[in-house]
Amino acid sequence: MPFDQHYDLAIVGGGLAGSALAIAMARGGSNVLLIERDAEYRDRVRGEWLAPWGVTDVRKLDLLDVFEAAGAHILPAIAGRAGRPLHEETPEGDLARTFFHPAVQQALIEAAEAAGATVARPARVREVTPASDGANPSLRFDHDGDSHEVTASLIVGADGRTSLVRTALDHEPVEHRSERMLTGVRLAGVEGDPEMGYLIVSPEPGGLTALFPQGDGHARVYLFTHEADASAYRGDEGLKHFIDGIVEIGLPAEVVANATAAGPLAAFSASDSWIPHPHGNGLVLIGDAAGMSDPTWGMGMALLFRDARVLSEALRATDDWPAALDQYTTERAQYFEAVLTAEDWLSELLLAPGDEARQRARHAQHLWGTDPPRAIDLPGLGPDNDLSGEARVRFFGEDVPIEA
Ligand SMILES: Cc1cc2nc3c(=O)[nH]c(=O)nc-3n(C[C@H](O)[C@H](O)[C@H](O)COP(=O)(O)OP(=O)(O)OC[C@H]3O[C@@H](n4cnc5c(N)ncnc54)[C@H](O)[C@@H]3O)c2cc1C
């Protein structure tokens, strides 16, 4: 396959972030090269619940029909321990979507090609060289047994949590280490209302379970535990231990009574890590390559679609790409930090260990019941929640004495 010597944009990684950006930029007339390592996408236990505020960005990127064609399912409600459905939507009426991650990855990379991007796949980027002395940045990749070198006006790192472009950018990440661990699997044969998922916080410290139906008897299910041992979740015994764990936290046993694994069971740390200034020398990062937020709260995909929208809109609005990159960096810092702050409040209140923490959580949740604006709406409002000092006091109920 012949490649040009120079592209407006060379994007490393054809996951959701890279393909969404490739589509938006190719539709705007840019000459885009999208390089993806894997010949086939497989289940790597990634996000399959897209928060309503992320659906708004998908809609603004004009990609909802691609999701629909890939089998995305609308999930209007989530229930807690009491099993009461809580309707989740954005102020504009967007509802959450669930889907099989590899199916949407495939649909988006095909849409990128249809929009006019050149797709190299399977192709592995081996080396990224930042711009220097007025020369464009460049990269070298293997494809079909040959090694190719191309330059680009901008190289985008959409290559996920172990990003090569991030290494080339050489900016120190900030990390918040968490002791919590999450384990996840896709299940088949799940029963119950396909229009309602679950998010149940354990009465024991640190635990939480989430189940997101996909509309066809499949569901993505997670178990979050405090200081857990990953080796306990391996093999058939591991799956049994997992199912016992989610039911013990409070998921109705009948929902998973006949469920079987439809993919791998894998465990991850619940840490955050991000690059505060994700661009420089002709390189820019988006999606997990730019920053990962604690997967407990399921905001990673909403963030990456916001990245693709904000960056593509900034680049398409001007020929002054350095200014557009500054604008993206400023906006990204704001929405990423806001999401992290909201997640920290939720984790601090609902997942902290100890009797005192539990009493504080009960107190705050009781106040949210009588005065709902005290709570934050992470699924519906994402980074647009009020996260001021005053809002924090009201969220934790610190303005009302705890009854003995
Ligand atoms: C357990 C878990 C649960 C989660 N749950 C949720 C959830 O419910 N909701 C939610 O919104 N988010 C969730 N997330 C986060 C979400 O899955 C990620 O934010 C999202 O998948 C990141 O997409 P990406 O495109 O940035 O990166 P990736 O999906 O990692 O894509 C990167 C792509 O780059 C390619 N690549 C890498 N290196 C190279 C190279 N050198 N050359 C060529 N190609 C390369 C890879 O093959 C890959 O296709 C979860 C994450 C985890 C770990």
The ligand as a Gaussian input file, in Angstrom:
#p B3LYP/6-31G(d) Opt

LIG

0 1
 C      -11.526000      -2.149000      33.525000
 C      -11.889000      -0.868000      32.863000
 C      -13.221000      -0.454000      32.854000
 C      -13.586000       0.722000      32.241000
 N      -14.905000       1.080000      32.239000
 C      -15.291000       2.215000      31.617000
 C      -16.669000       2.560000      31.501000
 O      -17.574000       1.867000      31.955000
 N      -16.978000       3.717000      30.849000
 C      -16.024000       4.516000      30.300000
 O      -16.359000       5.561000      29.745000
 N      -14.714000       4.184000      30.352000
 C      -14.316000       3.051000      30.980000
 N      -12.999000       2.688000      30.978000
 C      -12.011000       3.535000      30.285000
 C      -12.041000       3.301000      28.760000
 O      -12.060000       1.922000      28.459000
 C      -10.807000       3.960000      28.140000
 O      -10.761000       5.308000      28.557000
 C      -10.848000       3.897000      26.611000
 O      -10.990000       2.572000      26.156000
 C       -9.551000       4.494000      26.039000
 O       -9.606000       4.502000      24.637000
 P       -8.363000       5.030000      23.789000
 O       -8.813000       5.034000      22.366000
 O       -7.807000       6.271000      24.383000
 O       -7.224000       3.923000      24.028000
 P       -7.189000       2.368000      23.615000
 O       -8.540000       1.770000      23.600000
 O       -6.156000       1.750000      24.493000
 O       -6.686000       2.399000      22.114000
 C       -5.344000       2.579000      21.775000
 C       -5.106000       1.934000      20.425000
 O       -3.751000       2.211000      20.025000
 C       -3.198000       1.071000      19.420000
 N       -1.738000       1.186000      19.565000
 C       -1.041000       1.249000      20.720000
 N        0.286000       1.367000      20.460000
 C        0.405000       1.409000      19.102000
 C        1.522000       1.514000      18.223000
 N        2.764000       1.624000      18.684000
 N        1.284000       1.501000      16.892000
 C        0.016000       1.405000      16.408000
 N       -1.086000       1.299000      17.213000
 C       -0.882000       1.304000      18.529000
 C       -3.804000      -0.098000      20.206000
 O       -3.782000      -1.288000      19.457000
 C       -5.223000       0.413000      20.474000
 O       -6.139000      -0.004000      19.493000
 C      -12.600000       1.515000      31.614000
 C      -11.268000       1.111000      31.620000
 C      -10.903000      -0.073000      32.237000
 C       -9.466000      -0.492000      32.235000

